[in-house]
């Protein structure tokens, strides 16, 4: 059973950590996409403007097949990432890269988990209207296993940065080989992954192969409470929860209180042990 004073201490620390500077929330609910030109050519750039996007990472991609199959129809490697302003607005310059499949084409905006999507139609010129007969469809990955492993470090005991390792296993789910799969990582406290974390370069996945990766992630200081780590690995999305409590802080405070209490008790005993001199005779 957790003692009342310890529960109060954690509540205070968690309140301080929650108020630590972070990304402001947005109350916008309607997402809109506008582009500066409805007809673009491969090799150019397209200005994409967002309004009403929540305070979370937005990934902007150019897709063929009207993005009917998701990431398999999009130029994922040429996508652009952005965080909107507090009012939900953002502007990006998207390279016009030929999508892996022919048009109808569209600009797609999504979050890392792929649960929030918005599209707008564009016409793309300068690439073959039909793919060559021998071209393999783009490779797809599927998450097979996912877990998180804590790493040891003395600073983590006192609210410093905390290291975690994401263990993710993927399986080649179809199409051609996946070379240099792009990885996007987000981390955040309290069930909201809203901060971009550095992502390592990963080895490719051959046709029919199953591969495991160890992905290091740092929880920034002050590390306290529950965290959500989400990622997008070449279109395969995942999310894992972890938690951390810096036990060194209450342990240190308890030790200081005990040392102070022992010192006070000894001082009182010494005062009681000193005999009181008798009053002088008159």
C-alpha positions in Angstrom: 0.0 0.0 0.0 1.3 3.4 -1.0 1.7 5.8 2.0 -0.3 9.0 1.9 2.8 11.2 2.0 4.3 9.3 -0.9 1.2 9.7 -3.0 1.1 13.4 -2.3 4.8 13.7 -3.3 4.2 12.0 -6.6 1.2 14.1 -7.3 3.2 17.3 -6.7 6.1 16.1 -8.9 3.7 15.1 -11.7 2.0 18.5 -11.6 5.3 20.2 -12.0 6.2 17.9 -14.9 2.9 18.5 -16.6 3.4 22.2 -16.4 6.9 21.9 -18.0 7.0 23.8 -21.3 5.5 21.7 -24.2 3.4 21.9 -27.3 0.2 23.9 -26.8 -3.1 22.2 -27.6 -5.3 23.3 -30.4 -9.1 23.5 -30.3 -9.5 23.3 -34.0 -11.7 20.5 -35.3 -12.1 21.0 -39.1 -9.1 20.1 -41.3 -8.7 21.7 -44.6 -5.9 21.4 -47.3 -5.2 23.9 -50.0 -2.5 23.8 -52.7 -1.0 26.6 -54.7 -1.5 24.8 -58.0 -3.8 22.0 -59.1 -1.5 20.8 -61.9 2.2 20.1 -61.0 5.1 18.4 -62.7 7.5 15.8 -61.3 10.7 17.5 -60.2 8.9 20.7 -59.0 7.5 21.8 -55.6 4.0 22.3 -54.3 3.0 24.6 -51.5 0.6 22.9 -49.2 -1.4 24.8 -46.5 -3.2 23.2 -43.6 -5.8 24.7 -41.4 -7.5 23.1 -38.4 -4.9 20.4 -37.8 -4.5 19.4 -34.2 -1.4 20.2 -32.1 0.4 17.0 -33.4 2.8 16.0 -36.1 1.4 16.1 -39.7 2.9 14.1 -42.5 2.3 15.4 -46.0 2.7 13.0 -49.0 2.0 12.9 -52.7 0.0 9.7 -53.6 -1.2 7.9 -56.7 -4.3 5.8 -57.1 -6.1 8.4 -55.0 -4.3 6.9 -51.9 -6.8 4.0 -52.0 -4.3 1.6 -50.5 -2.7 4.0 -48.0 1.1 4.2 -47.8 1.5 1.7 -50.7 0.2 4.3 -53.1 2.3 7.2 -51.8 5.8 8.6 -52.2 6.5 8.0 -48.5 10.2 8.7 -48.8 9.6 12.2 -50.2 7.0 13.1 -47.5 7.4 16.3 -45.4 6.7 16.5 -41.7 5.5 19.6 -39.9 3.9 20.8 -36.6 1.1 23.3 -37.0 0.8 26.6 -35.1 -1.4 26.8 -32.0 -4.3 27.8 -34.3 -3.9 24.6 -36.4 -2.3 26.3 -39.4 0.9 25.1 -41.2 2.6 25.6 -44.6 5.0 23.2 -46.2 6.9 22.9 -49.5 6.3 19.4 -50.8 8.7 18.0 -53.5 6.8 16.6 -56.4 8.1 13.1 -56.6 6.4 10.5 -58.9 4.2 8.3 -56.7 4.7 4.5 -57.0 1.4 4.1 -58.9 -0.4 6.2 -61.6 -3.0 8.9 -61.0 -5.6 9.9 -60.0 -3.3 11.7 -57.6 -3.8 13.5 -54.4 -1.9 15.2 -51.6 -2.5 13.3 -48.4 -2.0 14.6 -44.8 -2.0 12.1 -41.9 -0.8 11.7 -38.4 1.7 9.1 -37.4 -0.8 6.5 -36.4 -2.8 6.9 -39.6 -6.0 7.5 -37.7 -6.4 11.1 -38.9 -6.4 11.6 -42.7 -7.2 14.4 -45.1 -6.7 14.6 -48.9 -7.0 17.0 -51.8 -6.8 16.2 -55.5 -3.9 17.3 -57.8 -2.9 16.5 -61.4 0.7 15.3 -61.8 2.5 15.4 -65.1 5.9 14.3 -66.2 5.8 10.6 -65.4 4.4 7.5 -67.1 0.6 7.2 -66.9 0.9 3.4 -66.5 3.6 1.5 -64.7 5.9 -0.8 -66.7 4.6 -4.4 -66.8 7.7 -5.7 -65.0 7.7 -3.2 -62.1 7.1 -4.8 -58.7 4.5 -3.2 -56.5 5.9 -1.3 -53.5 6.9 -3.4 -50.5 4.6 -3.4 -47.4 5.6 -4.1 -43.8 3.5 -5.5 -41.0 4.2 -5.3 -37.3 4.7 -8.8 -35.8 5.9 -8.1 -32.3 6.4 -4.9 -30.2 7.8 -4.3 -26.7 9.7 -1.7 -24.7 12.8 -2.3 -22.6 14.0 0.1 -19.9 17.7 0.9 -19.8 19.6 1.6 -16.5 21.1 5.0 -15.6 21.7 6.8 -12.4 20.4 10.1 -13.6 17.0 8.5 -14.2 16.6 7.9 -10.5 16.6 11.7 -9.9 14.3 12.9 -12.8 17.0 13.1 -15.5 16.5 11.8 -19.1 15.4 8.2 -19.3 16.5 5.7 -22.0 14.1 3.2 -23.5 14.6 0.7 -26.3 11.7 -0.2 -28.6 11.9 -3.8 -29.8 9.9 -4.1 -33.0 9.7 -7.0 -35.3 8.3 -6.6 -38.8 7.4 -9.0 -41.6 7.5 -8.3 -45.3 3.8 -8.3 -46.1 3.9 -8.1 -49.9 5.3 -6.3 -53.0 8.9 -5.6 -53.6 11.8 -5.3 -51.1 11.7 -2.4 -48.7 15.1 -0.7 -48.8 16.1 1.8 -46.1 12.6 1.9 -44.5 11.9 5.4 -43.2 11.1 5.7 -39.5 9.3 8.5 -37.7 9.2 8.5 -33.9 7.1 10.6 -31.5 7.1 10.6 -27.7 5.0 12.4 -25.1 3.6 12.2 -21.6 0.1 11.2 -20.6 -1.0 9.3 -23.7 -0.1 12.1 -26.2 2.9 11.5 -28.4 3.6 15.0 -29.7 7.4 15.5 -29.7 9.6 14.3 -32.5 12.4 11.9 -31.3 15.5 11.2 -33.3 15.1 8.0 -35.4 18.0 5.8 -36.5 18.7 4.5 -40.0 17.4 0.9 -40.4 18.4 -2.0 -42.6 16.0 -3.0 -45.4 13.7 -5.9 -45.5 13.8 -8.4 -48.3 10.9 -10.2 -49.9 9.5 -12.8 -47.4 11.9 -11.7 -44.7 11.1 -11.1 -41.0 13.4 -8.6 -39.3 13.8 -7.2 -35.7 15.0 -3.8 -34.8 16.2 -2.2 -31.6 15.3 1.5 -31.6 16.6 3.7 -28.8 14.3 6.5 -27.5 15.0 9.1 -24.8 12.3 10.4 -22.5 13.4 14.0 -21.9 13.9 15.4 -18.4 12.0 15.8 -16.1 11.1 12.2 -16.7 8.1 11.3 -14.6 4.8 9.5 -15.1 3.3 7.5 -18.1 4.6 8.0 -21.7 3.4 7.1 -25.1 5.9 6.3 -27.9 4.4 6.0 -31.4 6.1 5.4 -34.7 5.6 4.9 -38.4 8.0 2.4 -40.0 7.5 2.6 -43.8 3.8 2.9 -43.4 3.5 0.3 -40.6 2.4 2.2 -37.5 2.9 1.2 -33.9 2.4 2.6 -30.3 3.8 1.4 -27.0 3.3 2.7 -23.5 5.9 3.0 -20.7 6.3 4.7 -17.4 9.0 6.0 -15.1 9.1 7.3 -11.5 12.4 8.7 -10.2 12.5 6.8 -6.9 15.8 8.4 -6.0 14.0 11.6 -5.1 11.7 10.3 -2.4 14.5 7.9 -1.2 16.9 10.8 -0.8 14.3 12.9 1.0 13.5 10.0 3.3 17.2 9.5 4.0 17.7 13.1 4.9 14.7 13.1 7.2 15.9 10.0 8.9 19.4 11.4 9.4 17.9 14.7 10.7 15.6 12.8 13.0 18.5 10.6 14.4 20.6 13.7 15.0 17.8 15.5 16.8 17.1 12.4 19.0 20.8 12.1 19.9 20.9 15.8 20.8 17.9 15.4 23.1 19.4 12.4 24.8 22.6 14.3 25.4 20.7 17.2 27.0 18.8 14.8 29.3 22.0 13.0 30.3 23.7 16.2 31.6 23.0 16.4 35.4 21.4 19.5 36.7 23.6 21.2 39.4 22.1 21.6 42.9 21.0 25.0 43.9 23.6 27.0 46.0 23.3 26.8 49.8 22.3 30.0 51.5 
